Amino acid sequence: MIPALEKYLARHLEPEGRAVETPSTTFGHAIAIPAYDEGDSVLRTLRSIPSGPVGKVLSILVVNTPADAPQSVHPRSEQLIGHLRREYGSEFVQKGPSHFHWFGHPTGALLCVDRTGPRSLPKGQGVGLARKIGCDIALRLYAEGKLTSTWIHTTDADVELPSAYFERVPFALDGEAPAGLLYPFWHRIESPPELADAMHRYELFLRYYVLGLDYAGSPCAFHTLGSILAVHCLAYAKVRGFPRRDAGEDFYLLNKLAKVGPILQLDGAPLMIRGRSSHRVPFGTGAALKRILAASAKGEPYRVYAPDVFLQLKIALAALQLFCADRGREDPIQCLKSAAQMHQGVDAQQLHCELVNLGYLSALRHAQRISRDPATMLRHLHGWFDAFRTLKFVHRLTRIFPKVELLEAIRTARFVGNGSAQLEDLQQLRLALVDLERSRTVQVGAGSQCTSTSSVSRPPPTKMVPDVGVAST
């Protein structure tokens, strides 16, 4: 067995991953779905799961409640398991732990893991632990040869999957496998009008932020939504799986995955995500919608990071490249000044102070000591300047460049085309930003080539990865 996989199974596997009965059936693909206080939406998600090209699909639904959840949530979770019995018939596997429920499914099988009531998730671990349980079960089956695909899919209980969902994972191998794949997405707009407007604006922000990172040349220019992710089994094991967090687990997992392999964007029909406000997690889409709605009720506009923030980030990343290209350079501020010369109005000294407070100088010196060549040094520095530190830097810069109203930001941003910036209709503006994303990000799909337009070095383009493989050598 591959060492990273063997180590994960021995040290980091959740108890459900150990306890699950090895099924007699071999599955082609697996998809893990956390469900907390869900109603009929999860049934729509399960009905949308399509067949896979390499065999039956195993859907792993982790029905969960946090230990500190309101008492009213627990009976609703029990009712959901009853709904599954009515939808899919009696359980076809009777052995194993009592909180594992196996059902038939039109595309294969449904395993429902009950983490409610006395088995509720510990406080503060929430959706992160629920995702980890589902993915750990899939990883264990992969290791035992019961899962053919090398990819573990994960989504949410408010998502509808497109018919060619599993067909789009890449098949041909040439070089390093990507660590993760991201599907395109689209939030379904729902009434009332206030919620529809808030959902339009929040998705515009998500796309604006990623386009800003791409303009800056950040290797972290990708969406961090757990509902659109497929993770390579071996990369999942290397980074020790999903963190046990009650929010942001997708952000932190992708941040780690990006350090062990490329994160690639798939093309094709989007996953449809229900746009709804939510109490489930303290931040994310649902929580953001609640904040936007609350601000709108007070007559306050929705404000986002100023375009100038991404220009500052662009200069900082360009300076890193200059520093790596001239390893004998002893004055990092000269690199910033050289990078800033291309742009009027950039205060290199101020930018240097912000980077120093971020730990920039010690990171540069450490990378110098441990790197044998400029490419290795740049890779180390990009590992240091990861998605988390990038977000911290953006927050620091926001003290200097205050947030601006969303549409004003889009209209004045250098990384949004003039045609897109002039659009007034929010739906059309969303579509325009989707088109911009497609033109600037790595695209992977059946028969496609990988390309990247970033000005900063990223992991080398990788041809499509095999969707089949074995865990043992």
C-alpha positions in Angstrom: 0.0 0.0 0.0 1.2 3.5 -0.7 2.8 4.9 2.5 0.8 8.1 2.7 -2.5 6.1 2.5 -1.3 3.5 4.9 -0.3 6.2 7.4 -3.6 8.0 7.2 -5.6 4.8 7.6 -3.6 3.9 10.7 -3.5 7.3 12.4 -6.2 9.6 11.1 -9.2 7.6 10.0 -12.5 8.5 11.8 -14.1 5.6 13.8 -16.8 5.3 11.1 -14.1 4.6 8.5 -12.9 1.7 10.6 -16.4 0.4 11.5 -18.0 0.4 8.1 -18.7 -3.1 6.8 -16.8 -3.9 3.6 -19.6 -4.3 1.0 -19.6 -7.2 -1.4 -20.2 -4.7 -4.3 -17.4 -2.7 -5.9 -18.3 0.9 -6.6 -17.0 3.1 -9.4 -17.4 6.5 -7.7 -18.2 7.8 -4.2 -19.7 11.1 -3.1 -20.0 12.4 0.5 -22.8 14.7 1.6 -23.2 16.2 5.1 -26.8 16.9 6.1 -27.6 19.1 9.1 -31.3 20.1 9.7 -32.2 19.4 6.1 -35.7 18.7 4.7 -36.8 17.8 1.2 -33.8 19.5 -0.3 -31.5 16.6 0.5 -33.9 14.3 -1.3 -33.7 16.5 -4.4 -29.9 16.2 -4.1 -30.0 12.5 -3.8 -32.3 12.2 -6.8 -30.0 14.3 -8.9 -27.0 11.9 -8.4 -26.3 10.5 -11.8 -24.8 7.2 -12.9 -21.1 6.9 -13.2 -19.0 5.7 -16.2 -17.0 3.1 -14.2 -19.6 1.3 -12.1 -22.1 1.9 -9.4 -22.1 5.1 -7.3 -21.9 5.0 -3.5 -23.6 8.0 -2.0 -22.6 8.6 1.6 -25.0 10.8 3.5 -23.8 11.9 7.0 -26.9 13.1 8.8 -25.6 15.1 11.7 -26.4 17.5 14.5 -23.8 19.4 16.6 -23.9 18.8 20.3 -25.1 22.3 20.9 -27.8 22.3 18.3 -31.3 23.4 19.3 -33.4 20.6 20.7 -35.9 21.0 17.8 -33.3 19.9 15.3 -32.9 16.4 16.6 -36.4 15.1 15.8 -36.2 16.6 12.3 -32.9 14.6 11.7 -34.6 11.4 12.8 -37.5 12.2 10.5 -35.0 12.6 7.6 -33.9 9.0 8.0 -37.5 7.9 8.0 -37.9 9.8 4.7 -35.0 7.9 3.2 -36.7 4.6 4.1 -39.8 5.7 2.4 -37.9 7.0 -0.6 -35.6 4.0 -1.1 -37.3 1.1 0.6 -36.0 -1.2 3.3 -32.4 -1.4 4.2 -30.5 -4.1 2.2 -27.6 -4.5 4.6 -28.6 -5.5 8.1 -25.2 -6.1 9.6 -22.8 -3.5 11.0 -23.1 -0.7 13.6 -26.7 0.4 14.3 -26.1 4.0 13.1 -25.2 2.8 9.6 -28.2 2.5 7.3 -27.7 1.1 3.8 -30.3 1.7 1.1 -30.6 0.9 -2.5 -30.3 3.9 -4.9 -31.1 4.1 -8.6 -27.4 4.7 -9.4 -25.9 2.2 -6.9 -26.2 2.5 -3.1 -26.9 5.0 -0.3 -25.1 4.7 3.0 -26.6 7.0 5.7 -24.5 7.6 8.7 -26.5 8.8 11.7 -24.6 11.2 13.9 -27.6 12.7 15.7 -29.0 12.5 19.2 -26.5 10.7 21.5 -24.1 10.5 18.6 -24.1 14.2 17.9 -20.9 15.8 16.7 -18.7 17.5 19.3 -19.2 21.2 19.6 -17.1 23.2 17.2 -16.5 20.3 14.8 -19.7 20.4 12.8 -19.6 20.2 9.0 -15.9 19.6 8.9 -16.2 16.4 10.8 -19.3 15.3 8.9 -17.4 15.7 5.6 -14.4 13.9 7.0 -16.5 10.9 8.1 -18.0 10.6 4.6 -14.7 11.0 2.8 -12.9 8.7 5.3 -15.4 5.9 4.5 -14.7 6.4 0.8 -11.0 6.3 1.3 -11.2 3.1 3.3 -13.2 1.4 0.5 -10.7 2.7 -2.0 -7.8 1.2 0.0 -9.6 -2.2 0.1 -10.2 -2.2 -3.7 -14.0 -1.5 -3.3 -13.9 1.9 -4.9 -12.5 2.1 -8.5 -12.1 5.9 -8.9 -9.2 7.7 -7.4 -11.4 10.7 -6.7 -13.6 11.3 -3.7 -16.4 13.7 -4.5 -18.1 15.9 -1.9 -21.1 18.2 -2.2 -23.9 19.7 0.0 -27.5 18.8 0.7 -28.8 21.9 -1.3 -27.1 21.0 -4.6 -28.4 19.5 -7.8 -25.8 17.7 -9.8 -25.6 17.7 -13.7 -26.1 14.5 -15.6 -22.4 14.3 -16.7 -21.0 15.0 -13.3 -18.8 11.9 -12.9 -17.8 11.7 -16.6 -15.9 15.0 -16.3 -13.2 13.7 -13.9 -10.1 13.4 -16.0 -8.7 10.1 -17.4 -5.3 10.4 -19.0 -2.1 10.7 -17.0 1.0 12.8 -17.8 3.0 13.9 -14.8 1.8 14.9 -11.4 -1.9 14.3 -10.6 -3.9 17.3 -9.5 -4.8 17.3 -5.8 -8.3 18.6 -6.3 -10.9 19.4 -9.0 -13.5 22.1 -8.8 -16.8 22.0 -10.7 -18.4 25.1 -12.1 -21.4 26.3 -10.0 -24.4 28.5 -10.2 -26.6 29.6 -7.4 -30.3 29.1 -8.1 -32.1 32.4 -7.3 -35.1 32.1 -5.0 -37.8 34.4 -3.9 -38.5 36.7 -2.1 -36.9 39.5 -4.2 -34.7 40.6 -1.2 -33.2 37.1 -1.0 -32.7 37.0 -4.8 -30.9 40.3 -4.8 -28.7 39.2 -1.9 -27.8 35.9 -3.7 -26.9 37.7 -6.9 -24.6 40.1 -5.0 -22.9 37.4 -2.9 -22.1 35.2 -6.0 -20.8 38.3 -7.7 -18.5 38.9 -4.8 -17.2 35.3 -4.9 -16.4 35.6 -8.6 -15.0 39.1 -8.2 -12.6 37.9 -5.4 -11.3 35.0 -7.5 -10.8 37.2 -10.5 -8.9 39.6 -8.3 -6.6 36.9 -7.1 -6.1 35.7 -10.7 -5.3 39.3 -11.8 -2.7 39.5 -8.9 -1.1 36.2 -10.1 -2.0 34.4 -6.9 -1.7 30.6 -7.0 -4.8 30.6 -4.8 -7.2 31.9 -7.4 -9.8 29.3 -7.0 -13.2 29.0 -5.3 -13.2 27.3 -1.9 -16.6 25.7 -1.8 -16.9 22.2 -0.4 -20.0 21.6 -2.5 -18.0 21.7 -5.8 -15.0 19.7 -4.9 -13.5 16.3 -5.9 -10.3 15.4 -4.1 -7.7 12.9 -5.2 -7.5 10.0 -2.7 -3.7 10.2 -2.2 -3.7 14.0 -1.8 -6.5 13.7 0.7 -4.4 11.3 2.8 -1.3 13.5 2.5 -3.1 16.5 4.0 -4.9 14.4 6.7 -8.4 14.9 5.4 -10.9 17.6 6.1 -10.2 19.6 9.3 -12.8 19.1 12.1 -14.3 22.6 12.0 -17.8 23.9 12.2 -17.1 26.2 9.2 -14.4 27.0 6.7 -13.4 23.3 6.4 -13.4 23.6 2.6 -11.2 26.7 2.6 -8.6 25.0 4.9 -8.6 21.7 3.0 -8.1 23.4 -0.3 -5.4 25.5 1.2 -3.5 22.3 2.2 -4.3 20.5 -1.1 -2.8 23.4 -3.1 0.6 22.6 -1.5 0.7 19.0 -2.6 -0.6 19.4 -6.2 -2.5 21.6 -8.6 -6.1 22.6 -8.1 -7.8 22.4 -11.5 -11.1 23.8 -12.7 -13.5 21.6 -14.7 -15.6 22.9 -17.5 -19.2 22.0 -18.5 -22.6 22.3 -17.0 -22.6 23.9 -13.5 -23.8 22.4 -10.2 -26.9 24.2 -9.2 -26.8 25.4 -5.6 -29.8 26.6 -3.7 -29.4 30.2 -2.6 -30.7 30.4 0.9 -29.9 32.1 4.2 -28.8 29.6 6.9 -28.1 29.2 10.6 -26.0 26.1 10.0 -22.5 27.6 10.1 -21.1 31.0 11.3 -19.8 32.0 7.9 -20.2 30.9 4.3 -23.0 31.4 1.8 -25.9 31.1 4.2 -24.4 33.3 6.8 -23.3 35.9 4.2 -26.8 36.1 2.9 -28.1 36.8 6.4 -25.6 39.7 6.8 -26.4 41.2 3.3 -30.2 41.0 4.1 -29.7 42.6 7.5 -27.6 45.4 6.0 -30.0 46.0 3.2 -32.9 46.3 5.7 -30.9 49.2 7.3 -30.3 50.8 3.9 -26.6 49.9 3.9 -24.9 48.8 0.7 -23.0 45.6 0.3 -19.3 46.5 0.4 -16.4 44.3 -0.8 -12.6 44.6 -1.0 -11.4 47.5 -3.0 -9.8 46.8 -6.4 -6.6 48.6 -5.1 -6.1 45.7 -2.7 -5.6 43.3 -5.6 -3.1 45.7 -7.2 -1.1 45.7 -4.0 -1.2 41.9 -3.9 0.0 41.8 -7.5 3.0 44.0 -6.7 3.9 41.9 -3.7 3.8 38.6 -5.7 5.8 40.2 -8.5 8.4 41.3 -6.0 8.7 37.7 -4.8 9.5 36.6 -8.3 12.1 39.3 -8.7 13.7 38.3 -5.4 13.9 34.7 -6.4 15.3 35.5 -9.8 18.2 37.4 -8.1 19.1 35.3 -5.1 22.0 37.6 -4.2 19.7 40.5 -3.7 19.9 41.6 0.0 17.3 44.5 -0.1 13.7 43.1 -0.6 12.3 46.6 -0.7 14.2 47.2 -4.0 12.2 44.3 -5.4 9.0 46.0 -4.4 10.1 49.3 -5.8 11.0 47.6 -9.1 7.7 45.9 -9.3 5.8 49.0 -8.3 7.4 51.1 -11.0 5.0 49.6 -13.5 2.0 51.1 -11.6 1.5 54.7 -10.6 0.3 55.4 -7.2 1.7 52.4 -5.4 3.6 53.2 -2.3 6.3 50.6 -2.1 7.4 51.6 1.4 3.9 51.3 2.8 3.5 47.9 1.1 6.8 46.8 2.5 5.6 47.6 6.0 2.5 45.6 5.6 4.5 42.6 4.3 7.0 42.8 7.1 4.1 42.7 9.6 2.9 39.6 7.8 6.3 37.8 8.3 7.6 38.5 4.8 11.3 39.0 5.7 11.8 35.9 7.7 10.0 33.9 5.0 12.3 35.3 2.3 15.4 34.4 4.3 14.2 31.0 5.2 13.4 30.3 1.5 16.9 31.4 0.6 18.5 29.0 3.0 16.6 25.9 1.9 16.2 26.4 -1.8 18.7 25.1 -4.4 17.4 27.2 -7.3 15.0 30.1 -8.1 12.0 27.8 -9.0 12.3 25.9 -5.7 12.6 29.1 -3.8 9.5 30.6 -5.5 7.6 27.4 -4.7 8.5 27.7 -1.1 7.4 31.3 -1.0 4.1 30.5 -2.6 3.6 27.8 0.0 4.2 30.4 2.7 2.0 33.0 0.9 -0.9 30.5 0.9 -4.7 31.2 0.7 -4.9 31.8 4.5 -2.0 34.3 4.5 -3.3 35.9 1.3 -6.6 36.5 3.0 -4.8 38.0 6.1 -2.9 40.3 3.8 -6.1 41.4 2.0 -7.7 42.2 5.4 -4.6 44.2 6.4 -4.8 46.2 3.2 -8.4 46.9 3.8 -7.4 49.2 6.6 -5.6 51.3 4.0 -8.0 50.8 1.1 -11.5 50.6 2.7 -14.2 48.4 1.2 -16.3 49.8 -1.5 -19.9 49.1 -2.8 -20.0 45.9 -4.9 -21.0 47.4 -8.2 -18.6 50.3 -7.9 -15.8 47.8 -7.2 -16.7 45.8 -10.3 -16.9 48.9 -12.5 -13.5 50.2 -11.4 -11.6 46.9 -11.2 -8.8 46.5 -13.8 -9.5 42.8 -14.0 -13.1 43.1 -15.1 -13.7 43.9 -18.7 -15.3 47.2 -19.7 -18.3 45.4 -21.1 -18.9 43.4 -17.9 -18.4 46.5 -15.8 -21.2 48.4 -17.5 -23.9 45.8 -17.0 -26.6 46.9 -14.7 -28.6 43.6 -14.6 -27.2 41.4 -11.8 -28.0 38.2 -13.6 -26.3 39.3 -16.8 -23.3 40.5 -14.7 -23.0 37.1 -13.0 -22.9 35.5 -16.4 -20.3 37.9 -17.6 -18.0 37.1 -14.7 -18.5 33.4 -15.3 -17.2 34.0 -18.8 -14.2 35.9 -17.5 -13.4 33.0 -15.1 -13.5 30.5 -18.0 -11.1 32.6 -20.0 -8.6 33.0 -17.2 -8.6 29.7 -15.3 -7.2 26.2 -15.9 -9.8 24.2 -17.8 -9.9 20.4 -17.6 -12.4 18.1 -19.3 -12.8 15.2 -21.7 -10.5 15.9 -24.6 -9.4 19.4 -23.4 -6.0 20.8 -22.9 -4.9 22.5 -19.6 -4.0 26.1 -20.0 -3.3 29.0 -17.6 -3.0 32.7 -18.2 -1.6 33.6 -14.9 1.5 35.9 -14.9 2.9 34.2 -11.8 4.4 30.7 -11.9 1.9 28.1 -11.0 2.2 24.3 -10.8 2.9 23.0 -14.4 -0.1 22.2 -16.5 -1.1 18.5 -16.1 -2.9 16.5 -18.7 -6.0 14.7 -17.6 -5.5 12.2 -14.7 -6.7 8.6 -14.8 -10.0 8.1 -13.1 -9.2 4.5 -12.3 -6.4 3.1 -10.2 -5.5 0.8 -7.3 -4.3 1.7 -3.9 -1.6 -0.9 -3.7 1.6 -1.2 -5.7 
